[in-house]
Every structure is written in structure tokens, then in C-alpha cells.
């Protein structure tokens, strides 16, 4: 991996902020790098307030959506809450279902079957809504490209409110209201809400309209935090406020369906806990069975039912792990067998692969080959699949360039889904490769670790660690600070640790005086080089290590570069 330092921040701004806040230079530099350059912006960053949430009525069509829901309430209409089958969709449906159930007699949750209906609003879902007497569908985390489906529903007397954060096409569906900050004509000041975040803004607007205290809807913010962190949207601006309070709600552990999972987590709960412990379990239902199972977990109101549902979800998650490992191995083998290791892209297909794990497999292939990746399987007469991209490279624009070979697609800069005709697989594969080859730069193509700046080990103090911890939750646009330190030496006590002797426990110094410990996961092979006496450079984050009631500073080492003398 190449090591690349972030752009240097303005020295004068760093010094001014250091003086104004009374913080170490490390902290003021980190803040300026993140666009926090004065006392007020620092105060808002370190002390997020729900009062700073944007007015939901700034979002285009919000007033129309509220009026339509009020009419539904007045006429006692049946509403279907329709969401995608991933974490964002499931949490969105859960949030709006729980909120509206206090005011409506009949709220129907609906998430499509991944295998039978595929992504987004389906005609089958609309038919079911019609049979159940639904006259209003609120679509969450999907719908922005469902023009045909909305027209179909309209003929059946069903209105649509769409709450979506995916990139719109030039022509949007003729829904009653479309809540999407990414619409060109939408003046909402924060553009990076996830689907559940937009669902929460709808709930916020309804609460304002119905004169409900905003503190009474704080209990839903755990769902918003799970969705926001899982969907890898930026964790700055409004998302930071939502996640800050959402994690606080998670730590209270009041949602019965999550108790078994959260009991496994150390406090304070980190964004990584959500990404690697909570989200995969919620996702596993839609991947292995049906997302309704995860919905049932999240709405559980009896501890015995919650425990039973949790056991079901655990089985799905364990099954998912086995399947995605097997398919990843097969995909890697396919690439090597076809001698495609040196291409600019990975495009792989097998008719029998489980469509529920294609996105995970695509991400795993990027870890191996580091290039834009498409993983496909059969679905009737079509191939469907998931697309994933590398740092700084917009794969959605590449799909725009290949659309003559695609039936439908949608998503984000780094992730998308698509459907193609089986007969056009090789045409698409060639087009995708050529488009990426034409547009990708060497800077984008080379795998790299971005670090903030270089420091000396003696600059790492308890105060610095305490303030860095206050910068959480970490994620896109507010990443975990990564530092570089040069010319480190082994103290003599570094050793191999781990069940399978795969990790390296370090005790190091870069001035022969101050010693500090660190852990380098998966780097046990470097022990002899560390012990050689040659200096080495490290990239790392700083964490607090708690053991037997004691707390100490520990480096979580990302990479080690041994210097040869």
C-alpha cells in the first residue's frame, strides 16, 4: 500500500484554533483538516445538538407529503411502508412503522423478496397493496427510479410518497411527493442523508405539524445511526448529530430486539461495532431469507420473542459467512483461471451464486485485486448483480457510460446494483473494462492509505487521546485519525501473539526514551525484521486499551515499513 499524507492544513488557522480552544496542536490540526476552523464550529462539532438539525420543511415536497399523510389520517386510509431489504431499508420501515402505528389503525410493512422481486419497488408489492386496500405507499430507501411502478400504482388508485437518497435520473417518477435532497431543485442544505435519515426527517416534520416534542422521537435515533453508519454516508453535518444521539440510544439498550447483540459490545459503542456486529446481522435476513425477519427482530416488544428472533438472525448470519467465503474463493479462482489479474476491472459471473451476498463478494474482491468490481448471477433470463468501487473513483458514472448494455441500474458513487440481458454479458464486461481503463488515473488505481500527518510518539498524551475520543463517531468525512511516525525501534519486548500466532504485539520508541505499546494485526511475519535493530516507520491510529480495570494508550498499527541500513 502506498502511504499518502492529506493536504497540509493552513498553519495560521491551526495556530489560531490551538490558541482559541486551548488544545494541543495535534488536535487543532485534525480539526482544521476537517473544516473546523473557529470556536463556534468546534463547539458544534464536540457538542452536537438536536436543536441544530435542519428544518425538515426545507426539503422539497415535504409540505406535500405531510398534507397527504394528514389526509390519510383524516380518512382512516391503509398505508403501506415499503422499504429495501438492506439495513437502511429495514431500519427505515421499522422507524416509520413504529411511529405511524401510534396514529393509524392499519399500517402494513413491506420489503420485497430479494430473489423473487429484486431491488426497489416491485409490481408484485403494488398488487399486494391493492388487494389489502392500501391507498398510500411510502417508499423508503428506494423508488427514485420507479417511474413505471408509480404509474401502475396510480391506475390502481394508490398514491406514492418516495423517500430516497439515491441519485435521481433526469426524469423522476410522478409520485405525490419525492423527498430526496439529491434532487437538483431541492434546496435542503444537507445532501448526504441515508434513506432512514430521510425517513426521520419525515417523522420530524410530522411531529412539528402534530405539535409533538422532538424529544419524544429521540428513541428512533438508534435506527437512524445504524442505517447511517452502515450505508457509509458522510459522518459530518447533520449525520454527525443523528449518529451522536443514535449511539447514545443504542447504549441505553432499550430496543428489545437488539439487546442480545448489544450485550456483546463494550461501551462506549463505536461506529465499527455497528458496521461489523449489528449491521451484518440485520442484513443477513434479507440475504439468506427475507428482510421481514430483521423487521420482526427490531419491533419485538417481548423479551422471549426477541430472543427467539435473535437466534433466527444468528443462524442466517452464520450461513451468510459460509456462503460469501465460498463464493469469494470461486470468484478469485475464476479471475485467475481466465488470466484477468492484470485488467483494470473485475467482472465475474456464475449462474448459481447466491444473489444475497454478491455485494459482500464484490467488496472482498476489491480487497484482493483493488479495482472496480461487478459480481453477477442468474435471475430468470437476466443477470443481476452488485457493483463496488475503489477510493475516489465514481463507478456510477462508469455505469452511465455502459448503459447501452444495461437494462437498469442505480446506486451511489461507490456502490450500485444492475440488471443486464444474459446475452449482453460479454459486451457489458468489455464496455465496463474499457470505460474504467479510459477514466481511471494512476492516482486512483494505486491502493493507498491516507494518513493525517506525522508526529513524534511523545506527542501522544492522555489529553490528546481523550479529545480524539470525543471526535467520534468516525466514518467518511470524519475518519479515524491516522498518524505516521518515522524511525521507530523495538524496545526488545515485541512478540508474536494471537490464537494462531498471527499478530504482532509491539513495544516501541522513536527517541530511545518514551516507550509505547502497539498491536499490528496480521503482521507476525515482520517480527524478525523488527528485531533486527533497523529503524522502521509506522502508520497507526491511537486507542485506549482497557484490561483488568486499567487503562493505557495503545497504537493500532495499520502498516509497517522496515528501513534497510
C-alpha positions, 0 to 999 in steps of 0.5 A: 500500500502506498502511504499518502499524507492529506493536504497540509492544513493552513498553519495560521488557522491551526495556530489560531484554533490551538490558541482559541480552544486551548488544545494541543496542536495535534488536535487543532490540526485534525480539526482544521483538516476537517473544516473546523476552523473557529470556536463556534464550529468546534463547539458544534462539532464536540457538542452536537445538538438536536436543536441544530438539525435542519428544518425538515420543511426545507426539503422539497415536497415535504409540505406535500407529503405531510398534507397527504399523510394528514389526509390519510389520517383524516380518512382512516386510509391503509398505508403501506411502508415499503422499504429495501431489504438492506439495513437502511431499508429495514431500519427505515420501515421499522422507524416509520412503522413504529411511529405511524402505528401510534396514529393509524389503525392499519399500517402494513410493512413491506420489503420485497423478496430479494430473489423473487422481486429484486431491488426497489419497488416491485409490481408484485408489492403494488398488487399486494397493496391493492388487494389489502386496500392500501391507498398510500405507499411510502417508499423508503430507501428506494423508488427514485427510479420507479417511474413505471411502478408509480404509474401502475400504482396510480391506475390502481388508485394508490398514491406514492410518497418516495423517500430516497437518497439515491441519485435521481435520473433526469426524469423522476417518477410522478409520485405525490411527493419525492423527498430526496435532497439529491434532487437538483431543485431541492434546496435542503442544505444537507445532501448526504442523508441515508434513506432512514435519515430521510425517513426521520426527517419525515417523522420530524416534520410530522411531529412539528405539524402534530405539535409533538416534542422532538424529544419524544422521537429521540428513541428512533435515533438508534435506527437512524445511526445504524442505517447511517453508519452502515450505508457509509454516508458522510459522518459530518453535518447533520449525520454527525448529530443523528449518529451522536444521539443514535449511539447514545440510544443504542447504549441505553439498550432499550430496543428489545430486539437488539439487546442480545447483540448489544450485550456483546459490545463494550461501551462506549459503542463505536461506529465499527461495532455497528458496521461489523456486529449489528449491521451484518446481522440485520442484513443477513435476513434479507440475504439468506431469507427475507428482510421481514425477519430483521423487521420482526427482530427490531419491533419485538416488544417481548423479551422471549420473542426477541430472543427467539428472533435473535437466534433466527438472525444468528443462524442466517448470519452464520450461513451468510459467512459460509456462503460469501467465503465460498463464493469469494474463493470461486470468484478469485479462482475464476479471475485467475483461471481466465488470466484477468489479474492484470485488467483494470476491472473485475467482472465475474459471473456464475449462474448459481451464486447466491444473489444475497451476498454478491455485494459482500463478494464484490467488496472482498474482491476489491480487497484482493485485486483493488479495482472496480468490481461487478459480481453477477448471477442468474435471475430468470433470463437476466443477470443481476448483480452488485457493483463496488468501487475503489477510493475516489473513483465514481463507478456510477458514472462508469455505469452511465457510460455502459448503459447501452448494455444495461437494462437498469441500474442505480446506486451511489458513487461507490456502490450500485446494483444492475440488471443486464440481458444474459446475452449482453454479458460479454459486451457489458464486461468489455464496455465496463473494462474499457470505460474504467481503463479510459477514466481511471488515473494512476492516482486512483488505481494505486491502493493507498492509505491516507494518513493525517500527518506525522508526529513524534510518539511523545506527542501522544498524551492522555489529553490528546487521546481523550479529545480524539475520543470525543471526535467520534463517531468516525466514518467518511468525512470524519475518519479515524485519525491516522498518524505516521511516525518515522524511525521507530525501534523495538524496545526488545519486548515485541512478540508474536501473539494471537490464537494462531500466532498471527499478530504482532504485539509491539513495544516501541520508541522513536527517541530511545526514551518514551516507550509505547505499546502497539498491536499490528494485526496480521503482521507476525511475519515482520517480527524478525525484521523488527528485531533486527535493530533497523529503524522502521516507520509506522502508520497507526491510529491511537486507542485506549486499551482497557484490561483488568480495570486499567487503562493505557494508550495503545497504537493500532498499527495499520502498516509497517515499513522496515528501513534497510541500513 
